[in-house]
């Protein structure tokens, strides 16, 4: 949809670091620890999928139709 390459697609079992000016993220569930620039991103733990877009100065939830691979 956005014409960008997929950087990672898979299951993460150990901490991962991704860098870039903008990052779109789709999580299968919110039972995870997520940080941005070393600070925790607040998530309500649960079984439902969620998506985010991260930029240098913002973190924004993504609706289902705008999430990568969704």
MMTF fields as JSON, N, C-alpha, C and O atoms, coordinates in Angstrom:
{
  "mmtfVersion": "1.0.0",
  "mmtfProducer": "UNKNOWN",
  "numBonds": 279,
  "numAtoms": 280,
  "numGroups": 70,
  "numChains": 1,
  "numModels": 1,
  "chainsPerModel": [1],
  "groupsPerChain": [70],
  "chainIdList": ["A"],
  "bondAtomList": [4, 2, 8, 6, 12, 10, 16, 14, 20, 18, 24, 22, 28, 26, 32, 30, 36, 34, 40, 38, 44, 42, 48, 46, 52, 50, 56, 54, 60, 58, 64, 62, 68, 66, 72, 70, 76, 74, 80, 78, 84, 82, 88, 86, 92, 90, 96, 94, 100, 98, 104, 102, 108, 106, 112, 110, 116, 114, 120, 118, 124, 122, 128, 126, 132, 130, 136, 134, 140, 138, 144, 142, 148, 146, 152, 150, 156, 154, 160, 158, 164, 162, 168, 166, 172, 170, 176, 174, 180, 178, 184, 182, 188, 186, 192, 190, 196, 194, 200, 198, 204, 202, 208, 206, 212, 210, 216, 214, 220, 218, 224, 222, 228, 226, 232, 230, 236, 234, 240, 238, 244, 242, 248, 246, 252, 250, 256, 254, 260, 258, 264, 262, 268, 266, 272, 270, 276, 274],
  "bondOrderList": [1, 1, 1, 1, 1, 1, 1, 1, 1, 1, 1, 1, 1, 1, 1, 1, 1, 1, 1, 1, 1, 1, 1, 1, 1, 1, 1, 1, 1, 1, 1, 1, 1, 1, 1, 1, 1, 1, 1, 1, 1, 1, 1, 1, 1, 1, 1, 1, 1, 1, 1, 1, 1, 1, 1, 1, 1, 1, 1, 1, 1, 1, 1, 1, 1, 1, 1, 1, 1],
  "groupList": [{"groupName": "UNK", "atomNameList": ["N", "CA", "C", "O"], "elementList": ["N", "C", "C", "O"], "formalChargeList": [0, 0, 0, 0], "bondAtomList": [1, 0, 2, 1, 3, 2], "bondOrderList": [1, 1, 2], "singleLetterCode": "X", "chemCompType": "L-PEPTIDE LINKING"}],
  "groupTypeList": [0, 0, 0, 0, 0, 0, 0, 0, 0, 0, 0, 0, 0, 0, 0, 0, 0, 0, 0, 0, 0, 0, 0, 0, 0, 0, 0, 0, 0, 0, 0, 0, 0, 0, 0, 0, 0, 0, 0, 0, 0, 0, 0, 0, 0, 0, 0, 0, 0, 0, 0, 0, 0, 0, 0, 0, 0, 0, 0, 0, 0, 0, 0, 0, 0, 0, 0, 0, 0, 0],
  "groupIdList": [1, 2, 3, 4, 5, 6, 7, 8, 9, 10, 11, 12, 13, 14, 15, 16, 17, 18, 19, 20, 21, 22, 23, 24, 25, 26, 27, 28, 29, 30, 31, 32, 33, 34, 35, 36, 37, 38, 39, 40, 41, 42, 43, 44, 45, 46, 47, 48, 49, 50, 51, 52, 53, 54, 55, 56, 57, 58, 59, 60, 61, 62, 63, 64, 65, 66, 67, 68, 69, 70],
  "secStructList": [7, 7, 7, 7, 7, 7, 1, 7, 7, 1, 7, 7, 7, 1, 7, 7, 7, 7, 7, 1, 1, 3, 3, 3, 3, 3, 3, 1, 7, 1, 7, 1, 7, 7, 3, 3, 6, 6, 3, 3, 7, 7, 7, 7, 7, 1, 1, 1, 7, 3, 3, 3, 3, 3, 3, 6, 6, 3, 3, 3, 3, 3, 7, 4, 4, 4, 1, 6, 6, 7],
  "xCoordList": [0.814, 0.0, 0.853, 0.517, 1.957, 2.788, 4.016, 4.786, 4.215, 5.322, 6.685, 7.685, 6.75, 8.035, 8.337, 7.432, 9.614, 10.042, 9.775, 9.791, 9.531, 9.375, 10.768, 11.603, 11.016, 12.307, 12.368, 13.4, 11.27, 11.218, 9.809, 8.841, 9.689, 8.4, 8.628, 9.249, 8.137, 8.351, 7.985, 7.365, 8.377, 8.119, 9.395, 10.479, 9.254, 10.407, 10.405, 9.438, 11.48, 11.586, 12.636, 12.718, 13.432, 14.439, 14.338, 13.808, 14.836, 14.749, 15.335, 16.36, 14.666, 15.103, 15.151, 14.39, 16.04, 16.141, 15.962, 16.582, 15.104, 14.889, 15.142, 14.77, 15.766, 16.089, 15.541, 15.479, 15.151, 14.673, 13.908, 13.592, 13.616, 12.871, 11.416, 10.801, 10.868, 9.481, 9.395, 9.968, 8.669, 8.519, 7.051, 6.411, 6.518, 5.147, 5.268, 6.067, 4.473, 4.582, 3.21, 2.252, 3.119, 1.893, 2.22, 3.092, 1.528, 1.745, 0.544, -0.596, 0.786, -0.296, -1.081, -2.248, -0.448, -1.121, -0.341, 0.79, -0.942, -0.303, 0.33, 0.611, 0.557, 1.211, 2.722, 3.371, 3.282, 4.703, 5.228, 4.456, 6.552, 7.191, 7.741, 8.535, 7.332, 7.716, 8.325, 7.738, 9.5, 10.131, 10.461, 10.697, 10.471, 10.878, 11.913, 11.631, 13.101, 14.198, 14.445, 14.722, 14.343, 14.614, 13.485, 13.618, 12.369, 11.235, 10.08, 9.826, 9.365, 8.274, 7.121, 6.765, 6.556, 5.333, 4.189, 4.193, 3.208, 2.105, 1.177, 0.638, 1.003, 0.107, -0.789, -0.331, -2.044, -2.962, -2.77, -3.127, -2.205, -1.95, -3.221, -4.267, -3.122, -4.274, -3.992, -2.896, -4.965, -4.781, -5.055, -4.854, -5.509, -5.911, -4.732, -3.835, -4.72, -3.662, -3.758, -4.831, -2.623, -2.556, -1.452, -0.506, -1.578, -0.561, -0.177, -0.982, 1.062, 1.565, 2.411, 2.93, 2.542, 3.552, 4.376, 3.831, 5.698, 6.618, 7.411, 7.886, 7.555, 8.394, 9.295, 9.193, 10.17, 11.096, 10.39, 10.909, 9.23, 8.555, 7.144, 6.396, 6.764, 5.393, 5.301, 6.132, 4.272, 3.845, 2.349, 1.638, 1.854, 0.433, -0.125, 0.466, -1.253, -1.885, -2.364, -2.76, -2.324, -2.79, -4.086, -4.183, -5.084, -6.292, -5.977, -4.964, -6.827, -6.582, -6.198, -5.27, -6.852, -6.575, -5.25, -4.822, -4.575, -3.303, -2.105, -0.966, -2.354, -1.273, -0.518, -1.11, 0.776, 1.523, 1.075, 0.8, 1.007, 0.684, -0.667, -0.879, -1.572, -2.882, -3.973, -5.142],
  "yCoordList": [-1.2, 0.0, 1.258, 2.229, 1.259, 2.445, 2.372, 3.33, 1.25, 1.148, 1.033, 1.424, 0.502, 0.331, -1.148, -1.982, -1.459, -2.843, -3.3, -2.494, -4.591, -5.183, -5.412, -6.065, -4.872, -5.033, -6.347, -7.018, -6.717, -7.946, -8.492, -7.738, -9.8, -10.474, -11.807, -12.699, -11.96, -13.214, -13.093, -12.118, -14.095, -14.136, -13.723, -14.22, -12.814, -12.335, -13.015, -12.905, -13.711, -14.364, -13.702, -13.997, -12.815, -12.066, -10.606, -10.305, -9.688, -8.254, -7.965, -8.525, -7.087, -6.654, -5.13, -4.467, -4.581, -3.136, -2.824, -3.449, -1.847, -1.383, 0.111, 0.821, 0.598, 2.023, 2.564, 1.856, 3.816, 4.477, 5.738, 5.976, 6.539, 7.784, 7.507, 8.246, 6.446, 6.078, 4.553, 3.891, 4.018, 2.577, 2.255, 2.803, 1.36, 0.857, -0.543, -1.35, -0.827, -2.074, -2.694, -2.009, -3.982, -4.735, -5.835, -6.665, -5.851, -6.875, -7.798, -7.337, -9.092, -10.067, -10.019, -10.411, -9.541, -9.346, -8.294, -7.96, -7.781, -6.696, -7.17, -6.355, -8.451, -9.001, -8.98, -10.026, -7.782, -7.601, -6.383, -5.562, -6.283, -5.073, -4.352, -4.919, -3.112, -2.332, -1.026, -0.329, -0.684, 0.585, 1.363, 0.791, 2.669, 3.575, 4.511, 5.218, 4.516, 5.336, 5.098, 6.034, 3.833, 3.463, 3.708, 3.388, 4.271, 4.548, 3.615, 3.344, 3.11, 2.17, 2.81, 3.966, 2.042, 2.429, 1.742, 0.521, 2.527, 1.982, 1.141, 1.625, -0.118, -1.037, -1.701, -2.058, -1.864, -2.626, -4.099, -4.507, -4.919, -6.326, -7.061, -6.898, -7.87, -8.636, -9.426, -9.345, -10.19, -11.081, -10.433, -11.077, -9.178, -8.552, -7.921, -7.367, -7.998, -7.356, -5.832, -5.272, -5.182, -3.728, -3.285, -4.03, -2.083, -1.533, -0.134, 0.587, 0.248, 1.575, 2.103, 1.34, 3.411, 4.062, 4.919, 5.661, 4.799, 5.55, 6.507, 6.134, 7.725, 8.723, 9.339, 9.001, 10.234, 10.837, 11.534, 11.545, 12.102, 12.871, 12.388, 13.079, 11.213, 10.76, 9.235, 8.53, 8.76, 7.361, 7.399, 8.021, 6.733, 6.81, 5.417, 4.677, 5.044, 3.774, 3.798, 4.846, 2.649, 2.544, 1.746, 0.681, 2.246, 1.451, 0.217, 0.183, -0.768, -2.052, -1.926, -2.61, -1.1, -0.974, -0.322, -0.377, 0.3, 0.978, 0.224, 0.667, -0.902, -1.676, -2.462, -2.901, -2.639, -3.46, -4.92, -5.424, -5.573, -6.998, -7.338, -8.489, -6.395, -6.678, -6.62, -6.83],
  "zCoordList": [0.0, 0.0, 0.0, -0.678, 0.753, 0.861, -0.034, -0.097, -0.732, -1.669, -1.023, -1.626, 0.197, 0.859, 1.025, 1.067, 1.117, 1.292, 2.722, 3.653, 2.888, 4.212, 4.781, 4.154, 5.97, 6.638, 7.391, 7.393, 8.028, 8.815, 8.776, 8.873, 8.634, 8.677, 9.361, 8.782, 10.58, 11.29, 12.75, 13.175, 13.508, 14.936, 15.651, 15.348, 16.599, 17.356, 18.723, 19.477, 19.033, 20.336, 21.224, 22.417, 20.652, 21.399, 20.99, 19.92, 21.822, 21.476, 20.09, 19.703, 19.365, 18.035, 18.009, 18.714, 17.2, 17.023, 15.546, 14.685, 15.263, 13.898, 13.866, 14.801, 12.811, 12.687, 11.372, 10.366, 11.401, 10.193, 10.55, 11.715, 9.546, 9.777, 10.12, 10.889, 9.55, 9.824, 9.806, 8.94, 10.778, 10.891, 11.107, 12.005, 10.276, 10.476, 11.046, 10.571, 12.067, 12.796, 12.975, 13.332, 12.729, 12.958, 13.949, 13.691, 15.086, 16.107, 16.141, 16.081, 16.237, 16.294, 17.589, 17.626, 18.659, 19.938, 20.722, 20.368, 21.773, 22.518, 23.815, 24.694, 23.952, 25.126, 24.919, 24.941, 24.717, 24.422, 25.182, 25.677, 25.264, 25.752, 24.54, 23.789, 24.339, 23.171, 23.64, 24.468, 23.121, 23.476, 22.215, 21.15, 22.36, 21.286, 21.888, 22.855, 21.319, 21.822, 23.31, 24.059, 23.731, 25.111, 26.093, 27.274, 25.628, 26.503, 26.173, 24.999, 27.199, 26.934, 26.161, 26.39, 25.252, 24.542, 25.282, 25.444, 25.73, 26.513, 25.631, 24.635, 26.015, 25.324, 26.356, 27.441, 26.028, 26.866, 26.508, 25.403, 27.429, 27.099, 26.702, 27.33, 25.656, 25.216, 23.963, 23.41, 23.508, 22.364, 21.007, 19.977, 20.976, 19.721, 18.985, 19.621, 17.654, 16.866, 16.94, 17.165, 16.746, 16.779, 15.821, 15.568, 15.296, 14.402, 14.836, 15.425, 14.541, 14.885, 13.744, 12.929, 13.697, 12.876, 13.838, 14.655, 13.723, 14.57, 13.703, 12.631, 14.159, 13.517, 14.567, 15.746, 14.16, 15.124, 16.303, 17.419, 16.053, 17.105, 17.409, 18.1, 16.905, 17.14, 17.158, 16.585, 17.829, 17.815, 17.626, 18.415, 16.577, 16.264, 15.97, 15.184, 16.588, 16.236, 14.782, 14.271, 14.126, 12.739, 12.679, 13.289, 11.951, 11.749, 10.897, 10.198, 10.958, 10.301, 8.835, 8.403, 8.06, 6.63, 6.301, 5.148, 7.272, 7.032, 7.609, 7.463, 8.255, 8.856, 7.79, 6.804, 7.983, 7.031, 7.127, 8.216, 6.004, 5.935, 6.565, 6.945, 6.686, 7.303, 6.268, 6.592]
}
